[in-house]
Amino acid sequence: MTHGFRALPHGNSGRRAAPGVLAGHTGPADDLLRKGVTNSQVVFERLLGQGYAVSATVKTTILTNAQ
């Protein structure tokens, strides 16, 4: 039964997401994760060493993307 449901475009259709907090620094983080480094503090410190300047809450983002 379909109940007459039709999927229609919504208000965000065609929009691109804004760059995330790791924009420009995803390469080094991805490299570390590929090498098996899953300690978020280690990844965070490496990013800081490469000029990344944001709070430690990014560690949660790194871990979420590593899963």
MDAnalysis code that builds the backbone (N, CA, C; Angstrom):
import MDAnalysis as mda
import numpy as np

u = mda.Universe.empty(201, n_residues=67, atom_resindex=np.repeat(np.arange(67), 3), trajectory=True)
u.add_TopologyAttr("name", ["N", "CA", "C"] * 67)
u.add_TopologyAttr("resid", np.arange(1, 68))
u.add_TopologyAttr("resname", ["MET", "THR", "HIS", "GLY", "PHE", "ARG", "ALA", "LEU", "PRO", "HIS", "GLY", "ASN", "SER", "GLY", "ARG", "ARG", "ALA", "ALA", "PRO", "GLY", "VAL", "LEU", "ALA", "GLY", "HIS", "THR", "GLY", "PRO", "ALA", "ASP", "ASP", "LEU", "LEU", "ARG", "LYS", "GLY", "VAL", "THR", "ASN", "SER", "GLN", "VAL", "VAL", "PHE", "GLU", "ARG", "LEU", "LEU", "GLY", "GLN", "GLY", "TYR", "ALA", "VAL", "SER", "ALA", "THR", "VAL", "LYS", "THR", "THR", "ILE", "LEU", "THR", "ASN", "ALA", "GLN"])
u.atoms.positions = np.array([
    [0.832, -1.182, 0.000],
    [0.000, 0.000, 0.000],
    [0.878, 1.248, 0.000],
    [0.578, 2.181, -0.827],
    [1.363, 3.407, -0.885],
    [0.672, 4.569, -0.184],
    [-0.634, 4.490, 0.046],
    [-1.394, 5.539, 0.731],
    [-1.263, 6.890, 0.027],
    [-0.918, 6.894, -1.250],
    [-0.840, 8.137, -2.008],
    [0.344, 9.021, -1.649],
    [1.346, 8.476, -0.980],
    [2.508, 9.277, -0.582],
    [3.390, 9.574, -1.789],
    [3.823, 10.818, -1.905],
    [4.760, 11.212, -2.955],
    [5.919, 11.967, -2.313],
    [7.139, 11.571, -2.653],
    [8.316, 12.280, -2.132],
    [8.543, 13.513, -2.997],
    [8.427, 14.664, -2.401],
    [8.605, 15.930, -3.110],
    [9.873, 16.618, -2.624],
    [10.446, 17.506, -3.450],
    [11.640, 18.239, -3.006],
    [11.313, 19.117, -1.792],
    [12.300, 19.258, -0.909],
    [12.101, 20.093, 0.265],
    [12.906, 21.387, 0.133],
    [12.810, 22.251, 1.128],
    [13.426, 23.578, 1.080],
    [14.936, 23.589, 0.961],
    [15.619, 22.530, 1.387],
    [17.077, 22.489, 1.314],
    [17.580, 21.750, 0.083],
    [16.699, 21.405, -0.788],
    [17.070, 20.672, -1.998],
    [18.059, 21.470, -2.846],
    [19.174, 20.862, -3.199],
    [20.156, 21.515, -4.050],
    [21.175, 22.363, -3.318],
    [20.999, 22.583, -2.039],
    [21.965, 23.378, -1.266],
    [23.182, 22.551, -0.920],
    [24.312, 23.203, -0.836],
    [25.547, 22.554, -0.407],
    [25.808, 22.927, 1.040],
    [26.334, 21.981, 1.785],
    [26.653, 22.244, 3.192],
    [27.833, 23.208, 3.290],
    [27.837, 23.999, 4.335],
    [28.955, 24.903, 4.597],
    [30.182, 24.072, 4.992],
    [31.372, 24.597, 4.751],
    [32.573, 23.860, 5.156],
    [32.563, 23.587, 6.660],
    [33.005, 22.407, 7.051],
    [33.022, 22.028, 8.460],
    [34.198, 22.627, 9.200],
    [34.272, 22.346, 10.477],
    [35.324, 22.908, 11.318],
    [36.699, 22.357, 10.966],
    [36.748, 21.206, 10.314],
    [38.033, 20.623, 9.935],
    [38.447, 20.969, 8.506],
    [37.703, 21.833, 7.846],
    [38.013, 22.187, 6.462],
    [39.469, 22.620, 6.330],
    [40.167, 22.026, 5.401],
    [41.564, 22.355, 5.187],
    [42.518, 21.508, 6.007],
    [41.992, 20.749, 6.944],
    [42.833, 19.922, 7.802],
    [42.413, 18.464, 7.791],
    [41.543, 18.099, 6.878],
    [41.056, 16.717, 6.857],
    [42.119, 15.752, 6.339],
    [42.998, 16.219, 5.470],
    [44.038, 15.355, 4.923],
    [44.922, 14.731, 6.000],
    [45.542, 15.545, 6.843],
    [46.386, 14.981, 7.905],
    [45.605, 14.075, 8.861],
    [44.385, 14.449, 9.187],
    [43.576, 13.621, 10.089],
    [43.254, 12.287, 9.425],
    [42.880, 12.315, 8.157],
    [42.574, 11.079, 7.432],
    [43.798, 10.175, 7.333],
    [44.956, 10.770, 7.088],
    [46.194, 9.976, 7.004],
    [46.469, 9.248, 8.323],
    [46.324, 9.961, 9.430],
    [46.556, 9.346, 10.734],
    [45.547, 8.224, 10.998],
    [44.296, 8.457, 10.657],
    [43.273, 7.443, 10.880],
    [43.518, 6.212, 10.011],
    [43.982, 6.425, 8.768],
    [44.311, 5.290, 7.894],
    [45.460, 4.460, 8.456],
    [46.364, 5.130, 9.161],
    [47.516, 4.433, 9.755],
    [47.137, 3.723, 11.054],
    [45.877, 3.854, 11.463],
    [45.420, 3.159, 12.664],
    [45.476, 3.977, 13.932],
    [45.803, 5.257, 13.824],
    [45.849, 6.120, 15.015],
    [44.408, 6.499, 15.352],
    [43.891, 6.006, 16.465],
    [42.520, 6.325, 16.851],
    [42.459, 7.117, 18.150],
    [43.602, 7.443, 18.728],
    [43.635, 8.262, 19.930],
    [43.362, 9.706, 19.512],
    [42.197, 10.221, 19.900],
    [41.783, 11.545, 19.453],
    [42.725, 12.642, 19.926],
    [43.332, 12.477, 21.098],
    [44.267, 13.487, 21.603],
    [45.495, 13.571, 20.701],
    [45.985, 12.431, 20.237],
    [47.145, 12.402, 19.343],
    [46.806, 13.105, 18.026],
    [45.645, 12.768, 17.454],
    [45.231, 13.399, 16.190],
    [45.076, 14.897, 16.400],
    [44.443, 15.289, 17.493],
    [44.229, 16.705, 17.788],
    [45.562, 17.445, 17.913],
    [46.515, 16.865, 18.628],
    [47.820, 17.509, 18.793],
    [48.556, 17.639, 17.462],
    [48.435, 16.651, 16.615],
    [49.065, 16.738, 15.280],
    [48.444, 17.854, 14.469],
    [47.125, 17.998, 14.552],
    [46.448, 19.081, 13.833],
    [46.878, 20.440, 14.371],
    [47.012, 20.551, 15.686],
    [47.485, 21.810, 16.274],
    [48.883, 22.140, 15.767],
    [49.726, 21.129, 15.637],
    [51.081, 21.327, 15.136],
    [51.112, 21.790, 13.694],
    [50.020, 21.555, 12.966],
    [49.945, 21.974, 11.567],
    [49.181, 23.287, 11.408],
    [48.927, 23.966, 12.524],
    [48.308, 25.284, 12.442],
    [46.820, 25.319, 12.697],
    [46.225, 24.216, 13.074],
    [44.796, 24.172, 13.363],
    [44.551, 24.861, 14.701],
    [43.592, 25.776, 14.756],
    [43.381, 26.548, 15.986],
    [41.909, 26.596, 16.371],
    [41.412, 25.501, 16.937],
    [40.036, 25.446, 17.416],
    [40.018, 24.613, 18.688],
    [38.912, 24.599, 19.365],
    [38.802, 23.939, 20.668],
    [38.907, 22.418, 20.589],
    [39.048, 21.803, 21.738],
    [39.201, 20.351, 21.836],
    [37.916, 19.601, 21.523],
    [36.796, 20.295, 21.340],
    [35.559, 19.596, 20.993],
    [35.660, 18.927, 19.628],
    [36.650, 19.300, 18.850],
    [36.875, 18.694, 17.551],
    [37.264, 17.227, 17.720],
    [37.798, 16.884, 18.874],
    [38.165, 15.476, 19.109],
    [36.947, 14.581, 18.923],
    [35.792, 15.052, 19.330],
    [34.570, 14.276, 19.164],
    [34.261, 14.093, 17.686],
    [34.442, 15.136, 16.891],
    [34.215, 15.047, 15.454],
    [35.170, 14.052, 14.820],
    [36.418, 14.073, 15.232],
    [37.422, 13.149, 14.679],
    [37.017, 11.719, 14.995],
    [36.657, 11.454, 16.229],
    [36.281, 10.104, 16.610],
    [35.023, 9.639, 15.893],
    [34.062, 10.525, 15.720],
    [32.833, 10.170, 15.034],
    [33.120, 9.773, 13.595],
    [34.010, 10.501, 12.930],
    [34.332, 10.211, 11.539],
    [35.237, 8.994, 11.393],
    [35.897, 8.585, 12.454],
    [36.793, 7.434, 12.395],
    [36.025, 6.123, 12.424],
    [34.809, 6.167, 12.907],
    [34.019, 4.934, 13.064],
    [33.580, 4.387, 11.733],
])
